[in-house]
Amino acid sequence: MKSISFNAAEIMQSMSEEEIAAWRKITEEALENLHLSKGKGSEWLGWLRLPTTTTEGDLDEIEHAAAVLREQCKVIVVVGIGGSYLGAKAVIDGINHHFDNLLNRNGNPLILYAGNNLSEDYLADLTEILQGISFGIISISKSGTTTEPAVSFRILKKMLEASIGVTQARERIITITDARNGALRTMTEREGYRSFAIPGNVGGRFSVFTPVGLLPIAAAGINIRELMSGAKSMALRLGKTVGFEDNIALQYAAVRNHLYRSGKKTEILANFEPRLHYIAEWWKQLYGESEGKDGKGIFPASVDLTTDLHSMGQWIQQGERSIFETVISIERPAKRVLIPKDKNDLDGMNFIAGKRISDVNRMAELGTRLAHVDGGVPVINISLPALTPYYIGQLLFFFEKACAISGYILDVNPFDQPGVEAYKNNMFALLNKPGYETEAEIIKKRLAQ
């Protein structure tokens, strides 16, 4: 079986032998600290072994629960925010038909999302389209008290119970939450919902290979065994004894941090396939929350090309030279479309008549990469043989492993997110939540100035 490939040759060729030797030492030490649980946040390393320790029985249980929902529901609403939905959506959007929401999907329910925003219009529109449709809910939250998913679940739960009754609603609600504690665990036990546990040593943005990601992905009709097989193959390829020359996670971490230290403060993840949009959204959370702390961190941005070449392309080509680019390529498309010949050729496109769209897209990608390098933008390339669950599994675990290494290079804890609480505290104070009276007074005086 082929594997994803990594190419940063031009960047590494610009580095001296001394610099490469230094990065080899730094990254291999970080890898050792990761596997020996000697680094910061070592209590959150459960994700590291998920590809190799998840059992057939675990997958059987997830697939059975997904099948029950699939039999009963035309729509499944995944309620969660951040890592509680981004991994699943990245894989589902990466595999499914581009126009999935318009299709009769041969028994596969449509997956929709809630709890990832506080838009009243969004929730109103969602509940409107769910009227008269058989739907189910997968509610994902470690605590059950995060505002966005808690509010959405409350609304959808009430709607489902009003539609089919409390007893039948129980059969269409599955929770994924802490094994022992939290509001959602208490509700699960009180209501008798089927439930899966979020491993206590796995943080949200590293949870795609737990039931958090696997259950919605299986519910969408995607082969989670193939996904996990890809992740396992990458976990073995990036193992604790695999040195710098053969370990692409170490190479990626080294190159991006070398560029960061040279003044490249923003990494743009680029793709030439629309299905990869939410892979980039997942990647932005993974790297943004893991590295952006203590006044440090590469800013993760993304573009969808060629679309954004007609908007962001100018800035990337000639703007401030504080960026570098990582391009995800797909070697082989799943389908085939030929460009027809036109006898009048008014658009001047007969010179590419008979070619596949993918051939044109590939040349657009190559031309863009060359232009950006010539414009002073260092370019890294990650290539997938095809867009399948197996190769997506490889890609996601590769990014996770490299992210942990990169965080250790920056000397931050890659597994916490203390800054996320700041907006929550202000919001609770403004909403007069009990226990936030002092903060509310401070904010009211500040706003009155």
Secondary structure as a PSIPRED ss2 file (coil, helix, strand):
# PSIPRED VFORMAT (PSIPRED V4.0)

   1 M C   1.000  0.000  0.000
   2 K C   1.000  0.000  0.000
   3 S C   1.000  0.000  0.000
   4 I C   1.000  0.000  0.000
   5 S E   0.000  0.000  1.000
   6 F E   0.000  0.000  1.000
   7 N E   0.000  0.000  1.000
   8 A C   1.000  0.000  0.000
   9 A H   0.000  1.000  0.000
  10 E H   0.000  1.000  0.000
  11 I H   0.000  1.000  0.000
  12 M H   0.000  1.000  0.000
  13 Q H   0.000  1.000  0.000
  14 S C   1.000  0.000  0.000
  15 M C   1.000  0.000  0.000
  16 S C   1.000  0.000  0.000
  17 E H   0.000  1.000  0.000
  18 E H   0.000  1.000  0.000
  19 E H   0.000  1.000  0.000
  20 I H   0.000  1.000  0.000
  21 A H   0.000  1.000  0.000
  22 A H   0.000  1.000  0.000
  23 W H   0.000  1.000  0.000
  24 R H   0.000  1.000  0.000
  25 K H   0.000  1.000  0.000
  26 I H   0.000  1.000  0.000
  27 T H   0.000  1.000  0.000
  28 E H   0.000  1.000  0.000
  29 E H   0.000  1.000  0.000
  30 A H   0.000  1.000  0.000
  31 L H   0.000  1.000  0.000
  32 E H   0.000  1.000  0.000
  33 N H   0.000  1.000  0.000
  34 L H   0.000  1.000  0.000
  35 H H   0.000  1.000  0.000
  36 L C   1.000  0.000  0.000
  37 S C   1.000  0.000  0.000
  38 K C   1.000  0.000  0.000
  39 G C   1.000  0.000  0.000
  40 K C   1.000  0.000  0.000
  41 G C   1.000  0.000  0.000
  42 S H   0.000  1.000  0.000
  43 E H   0.000  1.000  0.000
  44 W H   0.000  1.000  0.000
  45 L C   1.000  0.000  0.000
  46 G H   0.000  1.000  0.000
  47 W H   0.000  1.000  0.000
  48 L H   0.000  1.000  0.000
  49 R H   0.000  1.000  0.000
  50 L H   0.000  1.000  0.000
  51 P H   0.000  1.000  0.000
  52 T H   0.000  1.000  0.000
  53 T H   0.000  1.000  0.000
  54 T C   1.000  0.000  0.000
  55 T C   1.000  0.000  0.000
  56 E H   0.000  1.000  0.000
  57 G H   0.000  1.000  0.000
  58 D H   0.000  1.000  0.000
  59 L H   0.000  1.000  0.000
  60 D H   0.000  1.000  0.000
  61 E H   0.000  1.000  0.000
  62 I H   0.000  1.000  0.000
  63 E H   0.000  1.000  0.000
  64 H H   0.000  1.000  0.000
  65 A H   0.000  1.000  0.000
  66 A H   0.000  1.000  0.000
  67 A H   0.000  1.000  0.000
  68 V H   0.000  1.000  0.000
  69 L H   0.000  1.000  0.000
  70 R H   0.000  1.000  0.000
  71 E H   0.000  1.000  0.000
  72 Q H   0.000  1.000  0.000
  73 C C   1.000  0.000  0.000
  74 K C   1.000  0.000  0.000
  75 V E   0.000  0.000  1.000
  76 I E   0.000  0.000  1.000
  77 V E   0.000  0.000  1.000
  78 V E   0.000  0.000  1.000
  79 V E   0.000  0.000  1.000
  80 G C   1.000  0.000  0.000
  81 I C   1.000  0.000  0.000
  82 G H   0.000  1.000  0.000
  83 G H   0.000  1.000  0.000
  84 S H   0.000  1.000  0.000
  85 Y C   1.000  0.000  0.000
  86 L H   0.000  1.000  0.000
  87 G H   0.000  1.000  0.000
  88 A H   0.000  1.000  0.000
  89 K H   0.000  1.000  0.000
  90 A H   0.000  1.000  0.000
  91 V H   0.000  1.000  0.000
  92 I H   0.000  1.000  0.000
  93 D H   0.000  1.000  0.000
  94 G H   0.000  1.000  0.000
  95 I H   0.000  1.000  0.000
  96 N C   1.000  0.000  0.000
  97 H C   1.000  0.000  0.000
  98 H C   1.000  0.000  0.000
  99 F C   1.000  0.000  0.000
 100 D H   0.000  1.000  0.000
 101 N H   0.000  1.000  0.000
 102 L H   0.000  1.000  0.000
 103 L C   1.000  0.000  0.000
 104 N C   1.000  0.000  0.000
 105 R C   1.000  0.000  0.000
 106 N C   1.000  0.000  0.000
 107 G C   1.000  0.000  0.000
 108 N C   1.000  0.000  0.000
 109 P C   1.000  0.000  0.000
 110 L E   0.000  0.000  1.000
 111 I E   0.000  0.000  1.000
 112 L E   0.000  0.000  1.000
 113 Y E   0.000  0.000  1.000
 114 A E   0.000  0.000  1.000
 115 G C   1.000  0.000  0.000
 116 N C   1.000  0.000  0.000
 117 N C   1.000  0.000  0.000
 118 L C   1.000  0.000  0.000
 119 S C   1.000  0.000  0.000
 120 E H   0.000  1.000  0.000
 121 D H   0.000  1.000  0.000
 122 Y H   0.000  1.000  0.000
 123 L H   0.000  1.000  0.000
 124 A H   0.000  1.000  0.000
 125 D H   0.000  1.000  0.000
 126 L H   0.000  1.000  0.000
 127 T H   0.000  1.000  0.000
 128 E H   0.000  1.000  0.000
 129 I H   0.000  1.000  0.000
 130 L H   0.000  1.000  0.000
 131 Q C   1.000  0.000  0.000
 132 G C   1.000  0.000  0.000
 133 I C   1.000  0.000  0.000
 134 S C   1.000  0.000  0.000
 135 F E   0.000  0.000  1.000
 136 G E   0.000  0.000  1.000
 137 I E   0.000  0.000  1.000
 138 I E   0.000  0.000  1.000
 139 S E   0.000  0.000  1.000
 140 I E   0.000  0.000  1.000
 141 S C   1.000  0.000  0.000
 142 K C   1.000  0.000  0.000
 143 S C   1.000  0.000  0.000
 144 G C   1.000  0.000  0.000
 145 T C   1.000  0.000  0.000
 146 T C   1.000  0.000  0.000
 147 T H   0.000  1.000  0.000
 148 E H   0.000  1.000  0.000
 149 P H   0.000  1.000  0.000
 150 A H   0.000  1.000  0.000
 151 V H   0.000  1.000  0.000
 152 S H   0.000  1.000  0.000
 153 F H   0.000  1.000  0.000
 154 R H   0.000  1.000  0.000
 155 I H   0.000  1.000  0.000
 156 L H   0.000  1.000  0.000
 157 K H   0.000  1.000  0.000
 158 K H   0.000  1.000  0.000
 159 M H   0.000  1.000  0.000
 160 L H   0.000  1.000  0.000
 161 E H   0.000  1.000  0.000
 162 A H   0.000  1.000  0.000
 163 S H   0.000  1.000  0.000
 164 I H   0.000  1.000  0.000
 165 G C   1.000  0.000  0.000
 166 V H   0.000  1.000  0.000
 167 T H   0.000  1.000  0.000
 168 Q H   0.000  1.000  0.000
 169 A H   0.000  1.000  0.000
 170 R H   0.000  1.000  0.000
 171 E H   0.000  1.000  0.000
 172 R C   1.000  0.000  0.000
 173 I E   0.000  0.000  1.000
 174 I E   0.000  0.000  1.000
 175 T E   0.000  0.000  1.000
 176 I E   0.000  0.000  1.000
 177 T E   0.000  0.000  1.000
 178 D E   0.000  0.000  1.000
 179 A C   1.000  0.000  0.000
 180 R C   1.000  0.000  0.000
 181 N C   1.000  0.000  0.000
 182 G C   1.000  0.000  0.000
 183 A H   0.000  1.000  0.000
 184 L H   0.000  1.000  0.000
 185 R H   0.000  1.000  0.000
 186 T H   0.000  1.000  0.000
 187 M H   0.000  1.000  0.000
 188 T H   0.000  1.000  0.000
 189 E H   0.000  1.000  0.000
 190 R H   0.000  1.000  0.000
 191 E H   0.000  1.000  0.000
 192 G C   1.000  0.000  0.000
 193 Y C   1.000  0.000  0.000
 194 R E   0.000  0.000  1.000
 195 S E   0.000  0.000  1.000
 196 F E   0.000  0.000  1.000
 197 A E   0.000  0.000  1.000
 198 I E   0.000  0.000  1.000
 199 P C   1.000  0.000  0.000
 200 G C   1.000  0.000  0.000
 201 N C   1.000  0.000  0.000
 202 V C   1.000  0.000  0.000
 203 G C   1.000  0.000  0.000
 204 G H   0.000  1.000  0.000
 205 R H   0.000  1.000  0.000
 206 F H   0.000  1.000  0.000
 207 S C   1.000  0.000  0.000
 208 V C   1.000  0.000  0.000
 209 F C   1.000  0.000  0.000
 210 T C   1.000  0.000  0.000
 211 P H   0.000  1.000  0.000
 212 V H   0.000  1.000  0.000
 213 G H   0.000  1.000  0.000
 214 L H   0.000  1.000  0.000
 215 L H   0.000  1.000  0.000
 216 P H   0.000  1.000  0.000
 217 I H   0.000  1.000  0.000
 218 A H   0.000  1.000  0.000
 219 A H   0.000  1.000  0.000
 220 A C   1.000  0.000  0.000
 221 G C   1.000  0.000  0.000
 222 I C   1.000  0.000  0.000
 223 N C   1.000  0.000  0.000
 224 I H   0.000  1.000  0.000
 225 R H   0.000  1.000  0.000
 226 E H   0.000  1.000  0.000
 227 L H   0.000  1.000  0.000
 228 M H   0.000  1.000  0.000
 229 S H   0.000  1.000  0.000
 230 G H   0.000  1.000  0.000
 231 A H   0.000  1.000  0.000
 232 K H   0.000  1.000  0.000
 233 S H   0.000  1.000  0.000
 234 M H   0.000  1.000  0.000
 235 A H   0.000  1.000  0.000
 236 L H   0.000  1.000  0.000
 237 R H   0.000  1.000  0.000
 238 L C   1.000  0.000  0.000
 239 G C   1.000  0.000  0.000
 240 K C   1.000  0.000  0.000
 241 T C   1.000  0.000  0.000
 242 V C   1.000  0.000  0.000
 243 G C   1.000  0.000  0.000
 244 F H   0.000  1.000  0.000
 245 E H   0.000  1.000  0.000
 246 D H   0.000  1.000  0.000
 247 N C   1.000  0.000  0.000
 248 I H   0.000  1.000  0.000
 249 A H   0.000  1.000  0.000
 250 L H   0.000  1.000  0.000
 251 Q H   0.000  1.000  0.000
 252 Y H   0.000  1.000  0.000
 253 A H   0.000  1.000  0.000
 254 A H   0.000  1.000  0.000
 255 V H   0.000  1.000  0.000
 256 R H   0.000  1.000  0.000
 257 N H   0.000  1.000  0.000
 258 H H   0.000  1.000  0.000
 259 L H   0.000  1.000  0.000
 260 Y H   0.000  1.000  0.000
 261 R H   0.000  1.000  0.000
 262 S C   1.000  0.000  0.000
 263 G C   1.000  0.000  0.000
 264 K C   1.000  0.000  0.000
 265 K C   1.000  0.000  0.000
 266 T E   0.000  0.000  1.000
 267 E E   0.000  0.000  1.000
 268 I E   0.000  0.000  1.000
 269 L E   0.000  0.000  1.000
 270 A E   0.000  0.000  1.000
 271 N E   0.000  0.000  1.000
 272 F C   1.000  0.000  0.000
 273 E C   1.000  0.000  0.000
 274 P H   0.000  1.000  0.000
 275 R H   0.000  1.000  0.000
 276 L H   0.000  1.000  0.000
 277 H H   0.000  1.000  0.000
 278 Y H   0.000  1.000  0.000
 279 I H   0.000  1.000  0.000
 280 A H   0.000  1.000  0.000
 281 E H   0.000  1.000  0.000
 282 W H   0.000  1.000  0.000
 283 W H   0.000  1.000  0.000
 284 K H   0.000  1.000  0.000
 285 Q H   0.000  1.000  0.000
 286 L H   0.000  1.000  0.000
 287 Y H   0.000  1.000  0.000
 288 G H   0.000  1.000  0.000
 289 E H   0.000  1.000  0.000
 290 S H   0.000  1.000  0.000
 291 E H   0.000  1.000  0.000
 292 G C   1.000  0.000  0.000
 293 K C   1.000  0.000  0.000
 294 D C   1.000  0.000  0.000
 295 G C   1.000  0.000  0.000
 296 K C   1.000  0.000  0.000
 297 G C   1.000  0.000  0.000
 298 I C   1.000  0.000  0.000
 299 F E   0.000  0.000  1.000
 300 P E   0.000  0.000  1.000
 301 A E   0.000  0.000  1.000
 302 S E   0.000  0.000  1.000
 303 V E   0.000  0.000  1.000
 304 D E   0.000  0.000  1.000
 305 L C   1.000  0.000  0.000
 306 T C   1.000  0.000  0.000
 307 T H   0.000  1.000  0.000
 308 D H   0.000  1.000  0.000
 309 L H   0.000  1.000  0.000
 310 H H   0.000  1.000  0.000
 311 S C   1.000  0.000  0.000
 312 M C   1.000  0.000  0.000
 313 G H   0.000  1.000  0.000
 314 Q H   0.000  1.000  0.000
 315 W H   0.000  1.000  0.000
 316 I H   0.000  1.000  0.000
 317 Q H   0.000  1.000  0.000
 318 Q H   0.000  1.000  0.000
 319 G C   1.000  0.000  0.000
 320 E C   1.000  0.000  0.000
 321 R C   1.000  0.000  0.000
 322 S C   1.000  0.000  0.000
 323 I E   0.000  0.000  1.000
 324 F E   0.000  0.000  1.000
 325 E E   0.000  0.000  1.000
 326 T E   0.000  0.000  1.000
 327 V E   0.000  0.000  1.000
 328 I E   0.000  0.000  1.000
 329 S E   0.000  0.000  1.000
 330 I E   0.000  0.000  1.000
 331 E E   0.000  0.000  1.000
 332 R E   0.000  0.000  1.000
 333 P C   1.000  0.000  0.000
 334 A C   1.000  0.000  0.000
 335 K C   1.000  0.000  0.000
 336 R C   1.000  0.000  0.000
 337 V C   1.000  0.000  0.000
 338 L E   0.000  0.000  1.000
 339 I C   1.000  0.000  0.000
 340 P C   1.000  0.000  0.000
 341 K C   1.000  0.000  0.000
 342 D C   1.000  0.000  0.000
 343 K C   1.000  0.000  0.000
 344 N C   1.000  0.000  0.000
 345 D C   1.000  0.000  0.000
 346 L C   1.000  0.000  0.000
 347 D C   1.000  0.000  0.000
 348 G C   1.000  0.000  0.000
 349 M C   1.000  0.000  0.000
 350 N H   0.000  1.000  0.000
 351 F H   0.000  1.000  0.000
 352 I H   0.000  1.000  0.000
 353 A C   1.000  0.000  0.000
 354 G C   1.000  0.000  0.000
 355 K C   1.000  0.000  0.000
 356 R E   0.000  0.000  1.000
 357 I H   0.000  1.000  0.000
 358 S H   0.000  1.000  0.000
 359 D H   0.000  1.000  0.000
 360 V H   0.000  1.000  0.000
 361 N H   0.000  1.000  0.000
 362 R H   0.000  1.000  0.000
 363 M H   0.000  1.000  0.000
 364 A H   0.000  1.000  0.000
 365 E H   0.000  1.000  0.000
 366 L H   0.000  1.000  0.000
 367 G H   0.000  1.000  0.000
 368 T H   0.000  1.000  0.000
 369 R H   0.000  1.000  0.000
 370 L H   0.000  1.000  0.000
 371 A H   0.000  1.000  0.000
 372 H H   0.000  1.000  0.000
 373 V H   0.000  1.000  0.000
 374 D H   0.000  1.000  0.000
 375 G C   1.000  0.000  0.000
 376 G C   1.000  0.000  0.000
 377 V C   1.000  0.000  0.000
 378 P C   1.000  0.000  0.000
 379 V E   0.000  0.000  1.000
 380 I E   0.000  0.000  1.000
 381 N E   0.000  0.000  1.000
 382 I E   0.000  0.000  1.000
 383 S E   0.000  0.000  1.000
 384 L E   0.000  0.000  1.000
 385 P E   0.000  0.000  1.000
 386 A E   0.000  0.000  1.000
 387 L C   1.000  0.000  0.000
 388 T C   1.000  0.000  0.000
 389 P H   0.000  1.000  0.000
 390 Y H   0.000  1.000  0.000
 391 Y H   0.000  1.000  0.000
 392 I H   0.000  1.000  0.000
 393 G H   0.000  1.000  0.000
 394 Q H   0.000  1.000  0.000
 395 L H   0.000  1.000  0.000
 396 L H   0.000  1.000  0.000
 397 F H   0.000  1.000  0.000
 398 F H   0.000  1.000  0.000
 399 F H   0.000  1.000  0.000
 400 E H   0.000  1.000  0.000
 401 K H   0.000  1.000  0.000
 402 A H   0.000  1.000  0.000
 403 C H   0.000  1.000  0.000
 404 A H   0.000  1.000  0.000
 405 I H   0.000  1.000  0.000
 406 S H   0.000  1.000  0.000
 407 G H   0.000  1.000  0.000
 408 Y H   0.000  1.000  0.000
 409 I H   0.000  1.000  0.000
 410 L H   0.000  1.000  0.000
 411 D C   1.000  0.000  0.000
 412 V C   1.000  0.000  0.000
 413 N C   1.000  0.000  0.000
 414 P C   1.000  0.000  0.000
 415 F C   1.000  0.000  0.000
 416 D C   1.000  0.000  0.000
 417 Q C   1.000  0.000  0.000
 418 P H   0.000  1.000  0.000
 419 G H   0.000  1.000  0.000
 420 V H   0.000  1.000  0.000
 421 E H   0.000  1.000  0.000
 422 A H   0.000  1.000  0.000
 423 Y H   0.000  1.000  0.000
 424 K H   0.000  1.000  0.000
 425 N H   0.000  1.000  0.000
 426 N H   0.000  1.000  0.000
 427 M H   0.000  1.000  0.000
 428 F H   0.000  1.000  0.000
 429 A H   0.000  1.000  0.000
 430 L H   0.000  1.000  0.000
 431 L C   1.000  0.000  0.000
 432 N C   1.000  0.000  0.000
 433 K C   1.000  0.000  0.000
 434 P C   1.000  0.000  0.000
 435 G C   1.000  0.000  0.000
 436 Y C   1.000  0.000  0.000
 437 E H   0.000  1.000  0.000
 438 T H   0.000  1.000  0.000
 439 E H   0.000  1.000  0.000
 440 A H   0.000  1.000  0.000
 441 E H   0.000  1.000  0.000
 442 I H   0.000  1.000  0.000
 443 I H   0.000  1.000  0.000
 444 K H   0.000  1.000  0.000
 445 K H   0.000  1.000  0.000
 446 R H   0.000  1.000  0.000
 447 L H   0.000  1.000  0.000
 448 A H   0.000  1.000  0.000
 449 Q C   1.000  0.000  0.000
